[in-house]
């Protein structure tokens, strides 16, 4: 089964997680643990070293536009070259 990592558990990230979790292995990463507490059928990560062990096939960045580049710069070093 394909693995999807969603960066950001705001409105869009939560919606995508709920929609995709029935057909894929979904993990959600957010620095705010409060945003992760209502997500079900997903792996929930507060730190990127845990998310790296998930080894995603696809990364969906759902952070705001102003944080998009910073989020990619923060996350990409933790994802293996085989999955980038």
C-alpha positions, 0 to 999 in steps of 0.5 A: 500500500502506498504511503502518504505523508501530509505536512500540516494538520490544518483544515486542508491537511486534516481533510486530506488525511480523512479522505485518503486514510481509507485507501492509503497508509497516511501519516500527518506531521505537525509541530502543534500536537493539538492539531493531531489529536482528532485524526484517526486511522493515521500515523500522527507525528510531532517530530520529523525523525518519526516521520522519516521512519514512515518512509513515504511515497508521496509528500503533501505540503498543506502548510500556508503559502508563506510557510511552504518553502520553509516547510519543504526545507525542514522536511526534505532532509528527513525523507530518503533519496529513494522517496524524494 
